[in-house]
């Protein structure tokens, strides 16, 4: 659709940006924090450990002041479960409770609405030892953890996100460092049982939020990308539908409707991987209602038909992995790529928003979107990241178009507010508006510098997205 009459973004649009605890905080075993699965994993060769990261734990005041300077209306951050509950259950760590309380107060001081992710890739190691999400008790573990969060922060935090990228935990958990396949004979059985427990835990926590938090709003935060067929061959269309279902609709159909997607169900049946569902589970999920959908978008995916001979070459959140007999990742020759090989598709962002809205009719907030690059600090303390400005501008333009088409968008939180450690490609893959002066292994002085994108985003926020010029 060629749009001539633009609508403009809603007045209370939540401009902000995102981080996650294990990637930004550092202080990973300090002040009573227990280890998480991220602290006990072997980090990919050539990348830094997660002990210091951006040292947000000690510098959050300075960092939030910079976010306020950009004019943030919201800040999306996650709580490290093992900072609050070092063993994952039981004894609460008062210093952990205090830290997030301080972060929340610091945001509120500047009129920044905290948007809190309850779980972002960092299950307490103690719980992993007890079977992690494979253990049915994980539903109660998460529920009890959520209760502590609502009790302590529910008076000040209105917006909650349950689980970050649950779909990526299932699809590429090995790359993110969350999946242990030792001794597992049927990976699908394990992964989709874990997935069922997470879905149920999420549903119970959505109920709980509505009971405990006055005016509280809660939603999921999967990574959603529309999947394109590589050609208009009918079989490629089927392949695209398969991957759309496995990658995205499974998670949103469950979160919104409490219904297993039929294509995914068949896929699981074929792999002898139907999860164990106890009486009452489906009712809980059917009745749980998110208030909005949070979603991370980096790019679309493109697939072709696979006759069962495709090879599942390792891939990450955005490059994807071929699923023999369902779809084969093919790549899209019409798109450019970032220097880390991720395709760039702003128009795909619009089609993703359109598709999501036409399926679920819920308000949506972008909880991640951004460009990872090797930024350079110049001698006079500048970072000229015009490529990031270009990426973000092109994506915001698509939000404006989608909104003009009637899609309800609540806000935009690109990844990331400040440089932090990538899931598997180290510190050198930078995303922030704020540069952190450290290298992969040399911590330097960790000083903060404003990138060119910092000033640009400030102006975008000031004009509520009207002025996107450089
Ligand atoms: C998402 C994760 C984030 C983040 C981002 C960028 O999948 O939710 O935690 O890191 O992707 O990915 P990466 O760090 O792999 O570049």
Boltz pocket constraint, residues with backbone or C-beta under 6 A from the ligand:
constraints:
  - pocket:
      binder: B
      contacts: [[A, 20], [A, 23], [A, 164], [A, 165], [A, 168], [A, 223], [A, 296], [A, 317], [A, 368], [A, 372], [A, 415], [A, 421], [A, 422], [A, 423], [A, 424], [A, 425], [A, 429]]
      max_distance: 6.0
